[in-house]
Amino acid sequence: MALSWRSWLANEGSKHLFLFFWLSLNVWFFWKTFLLYYQGLQYYYLHQMLGLGLCVSRASASVLNLNCCLVLLPMCRVLLAFLRGSQKVASRKTRRLLDKSKTFHVTCGVTICIFSDLLFVLVLHVAAHLVNALNFSENYNEDFLAINAANYRGEDPRKLLFATVPGLTGVIMVLVLFLMCTASTYAIRVSNYDIFWYTHNLFFVFYMLLMLHVSGGVLKYQTNLEEHPPGCFNPNRTLRQNMTVPKAFEELFPDYTTEPFPEDLAVPEPFVQNSFMRICSEEPKFQSHFPETWFWISGPLCLYCVERLYRYIRSNKSVTITSVISHPSNVLEVRMVKDDFKARPGQYVILHCPRVSALESHPFTLTMCPTDTKATFGVHLKVVGDWTERFRDLLLLHSSQDTEILPIFQQRRYPKLYVDGPFGSPFEESLNYEVSLCVAGGIGVTPFASVLNTLLDGWKCYKLRRLYFIWVCRDIESFRWFADLLCMLHNKLWQENRPDYINIQLYLSQTDGIQKIIGEKYQALNSRLLIGRPRWKLLFDEIAKCNRRKTIGVFCCGPNKISKILHKLSNSSNSYGTRFEYNKESFS
């Protein structure tokens, strides 16, 4: 399979360019800070005491500052949704890059790299500070007491680690970040999402400790470089140390002469102008650094806190649940209304039910968006886990009951439900291509359901002119989740003489024989029901042949195996001049 560089650049170019820029920025910050502490005159005496441990610890700290700043920005979901929906970001490539960067902790390669770098650099930073603690103890400077962190020579380095604010906060930060990293692994997220959710919210503790960590003032720099050039000649100290001085100094400072300086030894000319042999007019003065970390994280942290406050105010009013429907294969549909709630097809919301969990909340893709004529919006959720099971039991009178749709004036009292959002996703772009290929695996159909509902209300106002809809399920009953929606859209397009607008292909991957969706009204879908798995290469070739020299948006929500195949095919070349742009959202 030949690789199309044009398709590769369209799908991967912006992401790899951003990664290259980010890596270059990290390397530049590390090297720049390393040289500053290695060669800077203001750190001369501190470097003499701590050696390379000082340079490495400060260089890694600058990289940590950069990443602690950047790692918060993709979490500002409201800001990203605003940029995506506004005219500020007109480029489709830039909007796709925003989608890839916002979910850093799960799917975004950029932020995974940031997170991995944070852990690596933190280990380097901690190791360098362990060396610094040892050097502070062993290389205690009796001449310049102000520069010491230890109280005396040979002090136990463990006291510097556990009995000082920078040391203790640093140890706790390592433990917190270790918990956050290990609980973010795929195995823990799948087996026990609660552990991942609670440990990941320790990031606020991490940032509070980080601000305390930099306020200790352990490392100090020299402030009076003019009056005391580093390594300068101090007559008073020379007399105390019984050192020899050049003859030139015997005339200037006869009282400080101890032993005659050898006549045959050349004296630098002019002696007093040499950078390392100047006369000291006073003792060196040292001052603690103003914490630079505040400059880095205060802006993003304030932005994130303001957004969280805005989201709290926006979601503070509970929604009104209008209906609850129990679908086959453990899928629950919840329809609701909320004042002034607006959303675009493809977006998602975060649901919070205090009776299920006081702190825990979960994201769900909207399967129905509010319109000008109806205010109802809805989600479909698959019951897999403690949270969804408890939520289902609270919504349904009996868990075995298939449906419960009550008129709004007869409704029983549902538990309070709060909705945060909506937030943007890559599937918003599906209506902005002339041709789109939407591939869903199982419950991954939910983002496309809102798109289909929108097309049902009216398709002429969008750029989209042809939609390929591929849905792969393991059991026949899963197709009933949106069978009515697909049939209504199919019939509507036939009535409007546009049967070619949507190409529906349903694949039943696991079956013992020929099956069909039961119901006379589903005949249109039964004719499009295929047994087995899609032959993706033939499918892409056929689509490319029918849409020569066009750009096709490929959207996938499903298992990683399908996603990887589609990603590879989108980057491959074809003889029809057709370009595929890949967009993906995974779920676990």
Buried (B, 14 or more C-beta within 10 A) or exposed (E): EEEBEEBBBBBBBBBEEBBEEBEEBBEEBBEEBBEBBBEBBBBBBBBBBBBBBBBBBBBBBBBBBBBBBBBBBBBBBBBBBEBBBEEEBEEBBBBBBBBBBBBBBBBBBBBBBBBEBBBEBBBBBBBBBBBBBBBBBEBBBEEBEBBBBBEEEEBEBEBBBEEBBBBBBBBBBBEBBBBBBEBBEEEBBEEBBBBBBBBBEBBEEBBEBBBBBBBBBBBBBBEBBEBBBBBBBBBEEBBEEEBEBBEBBBEEBEEBBEEEBEEEEEBEEEBBEBEEBBBBEEBBBBEEEEBBBBEBBEEBBEBBEEBBEEBEEBBEEBBBBBBBBBBEBBBBBBBBBBEEBEBBBBBBBBBBBBEBBEEBBBBBBBBBBBBEEEBBBBBBBBBBBEBBBBBBEBBBEEEEEEEBEEEEEEBEEBBEBBBBBBBBBBBBBBBEBBBBBBBBBBBBBBBBBBBBBBBBBEBEEBEBBBBBBBBBBBBBBBBBBBBEBBBBBBEBBEEEEBEEBBBBBBBBBEEEEEBBBEEEEBEBBBEBBBEEEBEBEEBBBEBBEBBEEBBBBBBBBBBBEBBEBBBBBBBBBBEBEBBBBBBBBBBE
